Amino acid sequence: MLFTKALLSPARVTLFTRANCGLCDTAKQAVTQLHKRRPFDYSELDIMVSENKPWRDVYEFDVPVLHVQSVVKDQLSDPKKLFHRFTEQEVEKLVDEAEKTDS
């Protein structure tokens, strides 16, 4: 069985977002551009969906928020976070750091 680099990547990236949010759209573009060049575990979480209420309680007035975490031995590190406005380069720097944590 062959595994892609994305499946083996020790970095997990989560974008906390909501609909009709211009900053969220810009943040998503930065993350997806990097994800096209460099695979990693990426997911988006809409904080306004009812099952995501715990995240809405934390980030309702702060989206977009990006968490970048290391995955080592099936454990997630504390997230490194970016808020509101961030660039593809800032995301890449945190992904680099997360991947270097793989030990």
HULINLIN-V400984 format. One record per backbone hydrogen bond with DSSP energy under -1.0 kcal/mol. NH is the residue of the N-H (numbers start at 1). CO is the residue of the C=O. If there is no record, write none. Layout:
# HULINLIN-V400984
nh->NH co->CO
nh->NH co->CO
This chain:
# HULINLIN-V400984
nh->8 co->4
nh->9 co->5
nh->12 co->69
nh->13 co->41
nh->14 co->67
nh->15 co->43
nh->16 co->65
nh->17 co->45
nh->25 co->21
nh->26 co->22
nh->27 co->23
nh->28 co->24
nh->29 co->25
nh->30 co->26
nh->31 co->27
nh->32 co->28
nh->33 co->29
nh->34 co->30
nh->35 co->31
nh->36 co->32
nh->37 co->33
nh->38 co->34
nh->41 co->11
nh->43 co->13
nh->45 co->15
nh->47 co->17
nh->49 co->46
nh->52 co->49
nh->53 co->50
nh->56 co->52
nh->57 co->53
nh->59 co->55
nh->60 co->56
nh->62 co->59
nh->63 co->59
nh->65 co->16
nh->66 co->82
nh->67 co->14
nh->68 co->80
nh->69 co->12
nh->71 co->10
nh->72 co->75
nh->75 co->72
nh->77 co->70
nh->80 co->68
nh->82 co->66
nh->84 co->64
nh->85 co->83
nh->91 co->87
nh->92 co->88
nh->93 co->89
nh->94 co->90
nh->95 co->91
nh->96 co->92
nh->97 co->93
nh->98 co->94
nh->99 co->95
nh->100 co->96
